[in-house]
């Protein structure tokens, strides 16, 4: 969950090719057009693209930090054409 607004990414599964089954909530469900996981060295990366009302290509570029158990990165808000530094904390 993003502590700055309660936005939630739910990772349901990741295929061997990195295709990721993900959901996004704000707080209602927002359509995830694409979700892809990858690995660069020891870093796990996640790209999530949103396509819905008020989300015309907004996307997250995230990296997993095992020390903090967080996803850190950027969020591009397509309507405003602005990029924000953000992070997600694991919900327990």
C-alpha positions in Angstrom: 0.0 0.0 0.0 1.2 3.5 -0.7 1.0 5.3 2.6 0.5 8.7 0.9 -3.0 7.8 -0.3 -4.0 4.2 0.3 -3.3 3.1 -3.2 -2.8 -0.7 -3.4 -1.0 -3.0 -5.8 -2.0 -6.7 -5.5 0.4 -9.2 -7.0 -1.4 -12.4 -7.7 1.3 -14.2 -9.6 4.4 -13.9 -11.9 5.0 -16.2 -14.9 8.4 -17.5 -15.9 8.6 -14.9 -18.6 7.8 -12.0 -16.1 4.2 -11.5 -17.1 2.6 -10.4 -13.9 -1.0 -10.9 -12.8 -1.7 -7.7 -10.8 -4.6 -5.6 -9.6 -4.6 -1.9 -8.6 -7.0 -0.2 -6.3 -7.6 3.5 -5.6 -9.7 2.5 -3.6 -11.8 1.1 -6.4 -10.3 -1.3 -9.0 -8.4 0.4 -11.8 -7.7 -1.6 -15.0 -4.1 -2.8 -15.2 -3.2 -2.9 -19.0 0.2 -4.4 -18.5 2.3 -5.7 -15.6 5.8 -7.0 -16.1 8.4 -8.2 -13.6 12.1 -8.5 -14.4 15.4 -8.9 -12.7 18.5 -6.8 -13.2 21.3 -8.5 -11.4 19.9 -9.1 -7.9 17.2 -6.3 -8.2 13.6 -7.3 -8.9 11.8 -4.7 -11.0 8.1 -4.2 -11.7 6.4 -2.1 -14.4 2.6 -1.5 -14.1 0.6 0.4 -16.7 -2.9 1.6 -15.9 -5.6 2.2 -18.6 -8.9 3.4 -17.2 -11.0 6.6 -16.7 -8.5 9.2 -15.6 -5.6 6.7 -16.0 -4.8 7.0 -19.7 -1.3 5.3 -19.6 -0.3 6.3 -16.1 2.4 3.9 -14.9 4.7 2.7 -12.1 8.4 1.8 -12.5 9.3 0.1 -9.2 12.2 -1.8 -7.7 12.0 -4.2 -4.7 14.1 -3.3 -1.7 14.4 -6.5 0.5 16.0 -4.5 3.4 12.9 -2.3 3.8 10.4 -4.9 2.2 9.2 -2.0 0.0 8.6 -1.3 -3.7 10.3 2.0 -4.5 10.2 4.0 -7.7 8.2 6.5 -9.7 4.6 7.0 -10.7 3.9 8.8 -14.0 0.5 10.5 -13.8 -0.5 10.8 -17.4 -3.4 13.3 -17.0 -1.1 15.8 -15.2 2.0 14.7 -17.2 4.0 14.6 -14.0 6.2 12.0 -12.4 6.4 11.4 -8.6 8.8 9.5 -6.4 6.7 7.0 -4.4 7.0 3.7 -2.4 4.7 0.9 -1.5 4.8 -0.9 1.9 3.7 -4.6 2.1 0.3 -5.1 3.7 0.4 -7.7 6.4 
